[in-house]
Amino acid sequence: MEIIDITNDGKLDLVVLNTAGNSVSVLRGNGNGTFALAETYPGRHQPTRMDVFQVFNTLLGRIVTANTGSNSIWYLAAGQRVIRNRRSTFP
C-alpha cells in the first residue's frame, strides 16, 4: 500500500496492490481524510511487489508491479487528475 498524490490534484490517494485479485486499486483522496470508492485496474498474474512514484518534475504518477506468475513488469500511467488507461507489460 502506498499513499501519494497519484492523480496530481493536491489530495493524497491510496494505492493498494491486490495480489489475490491480480490488480491494483486506487482510492482517490477527498481532501478531508476520507477516500472515494476504489477504482480497480486489472494487472498481470501474481503481482508480488509494487512501487508508486512521480516521473521527474512532470507530476505524472506511475504504478509499477513485479509479477512472479507471468515473469513480467506491469505499469499504469496517472496524472492530470485521471488514471490513464495506458497499461504495458514487459516482456
Secondary structure, DSSP 8 states (H G I E B T S, - for coil): -EEE-TTSSSS-EEEEEETTTTEEEEE-B-SSS-B---EEEE--SSEEEEEEEEETTTTEEEEEEEETTTTEEEEEEEETTEEEEEEEEE-
